[in-house]
Amino acid sequence: MNLSNIKSPGVYINEINGFGNSVVPVETAVPAFIGYTPQALYEGKSYVNIPQKITSFADFKTIFCYPDPEAPASPAKQYNPQYYLVKQTEKPEKGDYIEFNNEYHSILPDPNTIYYLYNSIKLFYENGGGDAYIVSVGTYGEATGTPIKLGDQIVNRNVELNDLLGGIALLKNETEPTMYICPEATLLTVGNNGNLMQEMLLQNTEMQTAISIFDVIGGKDPDPIMYTEDITTFRNNTGVNGLDYGTAYYPFVGTTIMQLTDLDYTNLFGGDIKALEAILNTEEDVSESLSAIFAYMKDPNSKLTVDQCNNALLNASKIYSNIMKHVLSDANLLPPSGGMAGVITTTDNQEGVWKAPANTSMVGVASLPINLSETQQGGLNMDAVSGKSINAIRSFNGLGILIWGARTLDGNSMDWKYLSIRRTMIYLEQSCKLAAQAYVFEPNNKNTWEGVKAMISSFLSGIWKQGGLQGASASDAFSVECGLGSTMTPEDILQGFMNITIKVAVSHPAEFIVITFQQQMATSS
């Protein structure tokens, strides 16, 4: 109450705030997924290129998936990859294959039918995911009708760099997301993938609110010896800017996201039943039961559903059953970025953003396409030339598959080499920034300075008590300065600047634990 405004005699009450403002912590684990969805339509409104916040997989299905038909019809297929069996003259050295009738057949996908976003969202929620943003840049495109060449990397021509760049740019107006993830970035050409990663890091640097989680091209089917070429290519294409805002994981992970019931014979040969029949029901080995099943499958008036015919094929043909198991295994190989977003969310919720998301498993992961040794990981974790660290996902006897790395791409930086450090600093910076907005246009005097210092100090003290800052006492863990002669000059005040200096001792992960043993002579008590 301004006393100069009182002009009439009487009793007036003047309430004074007993407590200062407080810092409200920002969310730390809100990923933004950018990519292609089955659809992007809800109640007649298109959600293509509209960042949409979801809180569950049910939300994602409502907006971005095909609606299921009424029972007893089978649920709608949300992801429909196409595979071909290509006969080889000898045992293939690369890729998955199946042997039957004394012949080798490589199992090769139609590259334009491979997408990763849908299953990555499922992997995210299976690992404890919560709030997320979805930026659908389009729906699935047309198939090529032909398989990829044996040994080639999958490049989906329906996945376009400009689409993904446009989706990333839309997030400039969203400050809540703290992670950018493009699961389908590895379906671009190597050059376009590099351009996308550099743009993502540049936007992270400008906004200072999020990191980017990258996957490595070649991580799906790595060569046991020459996989290092894929690592070198990745490092050469990430540029040199904003590396502390990026992190990468290798290799892909073999998941259990898709089940055998999610695939059927329509996923083979582009749905060409005759091509499948020619492989399963050969002239040399004609099966009456298979012939009857294929007759039902080709009959447009058949009352049997696709699921019923597929189950009949699985029971009647061991070869078909084996083929579908191999196809399922390939379809379940996913980039790890989506699962890592879920692991990071769980780690943040259980322990805090300052805890490194490592030495833990990824739910739903059952295998790896390459088992890296300790020596092999050394070349990924530390690189003297580029300094770009890549976090390994490894299999350990008796422990299972663990995330065994916690670095950013800026692996040679003493300040920013660890992912938990970068994410903790984003958390502290953005929380303090939002809280300080309450003081914009307040008088730039000692009362305001002390209020700001008390507010931020109280917030940092709470972080220190939770273990986010290191130090025997709060004064060892952080310091907050704001005032004339310490952070500001008289000229700063005249120009309207209020400078706040915050120093924090962030907890670092114990990446290398060294135990020293030494023999000594026996001594008498």
N, C-alpha and C positions, 0 to 999 in steps of 0.2 A: 504494500500500500504506500502510495506517495503522499506523505503528510501535507505537502503543500496544496493538495486537492481538497483538504478538509476545510470547509467554510461554515458549516452549521454546527452549533453546540450539540453534544451528545456523546455517547460511548461507542467506540469503534473497535472492532476486532482485527488484529493484524496477524495472520498466520505466517510463520517462518518455517521453511523446510529444515528439518533436523538432519536429513541425510542427503548427501551429494548424489550425483548421477552415478550410474554403474555401467560397466562394459558388458554387453550381452554377447556371448561368444557366437561366432558364425558357425554354420555347418561345415564340416570338414570332408565329408564323403558323399558328394552328390555328383555322380558321373553324368556326362552328356554323351549319348550314343548317336553317332551320325552315320547314316547308311540307308539301305534299301529295305523296305518292309513289304509284306504281302499286299497290303492295301493301306490307305491313310484316309479313312472316311468314317464320320460318326454323325448320325442324325442329319444326313444330307450335306454336311460341311466337310470340305477337303482340308486335311491336315498336312498336306505336302508342303515342305519348307516353312513349317510353323513349329518352333520349339514348344514341345508340350511336356509338362511335368506329369509324371506318374508316380504312384506310391506302391504299386504291386504289379505282378505279372498279369493279374486279371485286368488291370487298367490298360496295360499294353495290348492285350488281346481284344479288348472292347473297341479300341480306336484303330489299331494297326494290323488286325488279323481278319481273315475271312470269317463270317458268322457260320456257326455250325448248323447244318440242316436238322430238322426235327427227327427224333427217334422213330423207327429203328435204324435210320440211315447212319452211316459211319461219319465221324467228325471230319470236318473239312481239312484238307491237307494245306498246311501253312508253308511248307517248304518241300519242293518237288525236284530234287536233283536228278539228272539223267546220266546213266552209265552204259558203257558199251563193253562187250567182250571182244577183244581183238586177238585173233590167232597169231602166234609167234612161231618162227621156224626153230627157235631154240629157247632155252630157259632165259627169261629176261633178267638182266643185271640190275635194273632199276624198276621201282614201282611195285605195286601189288599185283599178284597173278594167281591163277588157279589152274591146276592140272587135272584133266580128265580125258578119258579115251586116248591116253598116251599123247596128248597134245597140251601145249601151254597156251593159256589165254590171259592176256593182260586186262586188268579191269581199269578202264580209263573213262573219266567223266567228260561230258559235254561242258566245256569251260564256261559257256554263257548261262549255265543253269546253277552254278555254284555261288552261293551267298552265305554270309556268316552272321549277319546281325541278329536274326531271329533266335538261333541257337545260343548266341553269345548273351542275349538278354536272359534266356533260361539259365545259363551257367551263372550269370551274375546273381540272380535271385536264389539259386541253389546254394550259393556261398554266402548268403546272409545279406543280400542287397536290400536297400530301402528306397528312399526317394531317388529319382533319376529323371533326366530330361531325354526325350527322344526327338531327333530331328530327322524326319523321313524326307530324303531327297528324291524319292520316286519309288515306283513299284518294280517288280521283276520284269525283265525284258524277254525278247524272243530267243529261243534256243537256236543253235547253229545246225543241229541235226547230225553233227559229226563229232567223234571223240577227239580229244587232245592227242598230239603226237607223243609217243613214248619218250619220257625223259624231259619233256618241256615243262616249264613252270606254268601254272594256271593263270591265264590272263582273261578276265571276263570283259568282253568288249561293251557290255551293257553298263559296267561300272565306269563312270566318267569322272575325270579329275575336276572339271568345272562344277559338277553336281556336288561333290564333296567339299570343294572350296566354298561354294555358296552356302552350304550347311554350316560350315565352320564360321563364316562371316556373320551368320544370323546370331551366333552366340555372343557377339560383341555387345548386344543389348541385354544380356543375361549375366548377372554377377553372381548368382547362386551356385552354378556348377563349379566344381573344384577339380574335375578330371575330364579331359577330352579323349574319346575313344572312337576310332574308325576301324571296326573289325574287318571291313572289306578293302582296306587300303592295300593289303598284300595281293589283291586281285588286279591291281593296276600294273602297268609296266614299271620297270625299275626306275626310269627317269621321272615318270609322273608320281610314283610313290615318294621319291625324294623331294619333289616340289611340294607335295602335300605336307610332309613332315616339317619342312622348313617354314611353311606358312603357319602351321599350327604352333610351332615354337615362337615364331615372331608375334603372333597374337597373344600367346601366354605371357611373353615378356612385356607387351604393351599393357595388358590388363592386370597382370600380377595377382590374378585370383585363382588360377587353375594350372595344373600340370597336364602333360599329354603322355598317355601310355601307348607305346609302339610295339608292333609285332615285326618279325624279321621275315622278309621274303626268302623262301627256301627252307623255312622251319617246319613245313609240313612233311617233306620227304627228303631229309638231309642225307647227303652222301657221307658215309662214315669217315672218309679221309678228306674229301675236298669241301666239306661244309665250311671251312674257314674262308673260302672265297665268298660265300654268302655273307659272312660276318664283315669281311672287308668292304664288300659292296654297300652294305648297310651303313657302315661308318663313313664311307666316302659320300653318301647321299644325304646325310643329316645336316650338312652345313656346319657353321661355327657359332651361330648366334642362338642364345637362349637355351644352351645345352642343360643348364641346371633346372630347367622347367620340363625336361623330358626324361623318360625312363623306358627301358626296353626289356622284354623277356623272351627267352629262347629255350627250347624249341616250341612247336605247337604241342598240344596235349590231346591224348586219346581219351575221350569222354564217354559217358554213358547217357548223354542227354537224349539221343534218339534211341528208340527201341525197335525191335524187328517189326512190330505192328505199325510203325510209321512209314514203312516202305513196302512196296509190292511190285508185281511184274510190270506195272505201268512206269516204273522207274528204270526199266531196261530197254535199250534200243529205241528210245523215244516213244515207247508204248507199242512198238511193232511186235505183235504177238507171233507172226509168222517167223520172224528172225529168231525169237526165243525158242519156238517149237523146233526149228531146224537144228538147234544145238542140243536140246534135251531129248527129242524124239527122233533119233537118226534112223535112216533106212536100215542100218545094220543092227539096230537094237530098238525095234518098235515096241512100245508099251501100250497095251489096250487101255489101261486106266488113264495114262497121260493123254492118249488120243481123245478119250471121252471128255477129259477136263478141258482140253484146248477147243474141242467142239463147242462146249458151253461158253467158253471165253469169247469165241468168234461169233456166236449166235446173238444177233441184236435183240432177239425176243426172249433171251434167257432170263429167268427169274433169279438167278444166282447173282449176288453182289460181288464186287471186286474183292472184298475181304474174304468171302467164302471161297471163291476160285483160288485166291492166293493161298489160303490155308490148305486147300486140297493139293495144290502144287507142292507145298512144303512137306506134306505127308507122303506124297507119291514119288518124289524125286530127291534123292540125297544130293545130287549134283546141284539142283536148284537151291536147296537149303544152304549148301556150302557157298554158292554164289552170293546169296543174299547176306550171309554173314560177313563176307569180304566187303560187299558194298556198304553195309552198315558200319563196318570198321572205318572205312574211308570217310563216310559222311560224318562220323563222329570226331574226326580230327579237326580241332578248332584252334584258332589263334588264342593265346592265353589272356589277352587284354581284358576281355569281359569277365573272366573268372577272377582276375587280379583285382578288378574294381570291387567285386564282392568280398574278397579277402581283406582288402583295405578297409571297407566299411565295417566288417566284423571286428577287425583289430582296433579301429577307432572307437567303436562302441564299447568294447570290453576293457580296453586299457588306455587309449588316448592316441591322438595324432602323432605324438612323439615316439610311439613304439614302432619299430621297423616292421613292416609287413613281410617278415621272412622267418625261416625255420618253422614253417607251418605248412599244412597240406591244403590242397584245393579240392573241395568236395566235388564228386562226380568225375574225377580224373582217375583212370585205371591203367593207363600206359603212356609211354613216350616213344616217339619215332626214332630217337637216338638216346643212348645212355651215356652221358658225359662223365668222364673221369675227373678226379681232382686236378690233374695236370691240364686236361683240356679246358676246364673251367678257368684256369689261371689266365689263359689268353683272352677269355671273354671279360673277366672281371677287371683286368688291368691291361692297358695298352700304352706303351711308352710313346708311340708316335702320335696317335690322335687323342688319347686320354679318354676315349668314349667307352664307358663301361656298359656291359650287357649282362643282365641278371639271368642266371641259369636256373632251370627247373630240372632237378636231378632225382634219380632213384637211389635209395639207400637200403641195403639189406636189413631187414628187421624193422625198418622205420617207414618204408613206403616212399611215395613221391613227395618231395618237399620243395618249396620255393627257397632257393639257396643263393640269394643275392638281394641287396637292399641299396643299390646305388642309382644315382642319376647318370645321365650321359656325360656330365662334367666330372669324370672320375679323377682328374688330376687336381681338382680344386680342393684346397683345405677347408674352404668355407661351405661348399655346396656339393660335395661328393656323395652325401647320403640323402636318400629320398626322404627319410623322416625329418631331417633338418630343414629341407626346402619346404615341406608341407607344414611343419610347425611354424616356420616364419610366415608363411602365407596366412595361417590361422591367426597368429598374433597381430600381424600387420592389419589385416582386414577388420578384425574385431576392434582394435584401437581406432582405426580410421573411422568406422561407423559411429563409434561412441563419441569421438571428437567433433562430429558434425553438430552436436548439440551446442557447441561453444562458438560456432561461426557467428560473427557479428556481435558477440559478447564484448564487454569492455576489455581491452587488452591491458589488464593491470594485475597486480599481485593476487587479488582475490581469485581471479579467473585462473591464474597460473597454478595456484595452490590447489584449486578444485580439480584441475586436470591431472596434476601429479597424484593427488589422493585417489582419484578414480582409477587411473592406470596402474598405480602401485597395488591397489587392492586386488585388481584382476590378476596381475602377475604373481602376487603372493599366493593366490589360490592355485595357479598353475604350478608353482614351485612345490606346494604341499602335495599335489597329486603326482609329482615326480617328473613333470615336464621340463623343469629347469634344475640344473645341478648347482650344488653349493651347500655348505654346512648351515648357512643362515640365509634369510631372504636377502640381506644386503650383499651376500656373495653371489646370489643367483641373478640379480637384476639391479638396475638403477634407472631412475627417471628424473630428468632435469628439464626445467622450464622456467625461464626468468631472465630479467635484464642483467647483463653482465656474465651470465653463464651460457645461455643459448641464443640470446638476442642482443643486438646493439640498439641504441636510440634510433638509428636510421631504419632498422627493421620495424620498429613499432610505428614510426611515422608512415611507413609504406604498407602497414596493415598485416605484417607477418607475425605470427606467433609460432616460434620454433620449439619443438619438443624432441629431446634426445633420449632414446631408450636403448639401453644395453642389456642384453640377455645372454646367459650362459646356458645354451640349449644342450640337452642330454644327447650324447653321441652313442650309437650302437657299438657293442663290443664285437667288431667283425673278426678280429684275429685274437684268439686266446692262446697265449704262450705259457706253458707250464715248464718250469726249469727244475731238473733233477740233478743232484750231485751226490756222489758217494762221500762218506766221511768215515773216519776211524771210529771204532767202537770205544766208548768211554765208560768208566765205572761211575756208579751213582755216588 
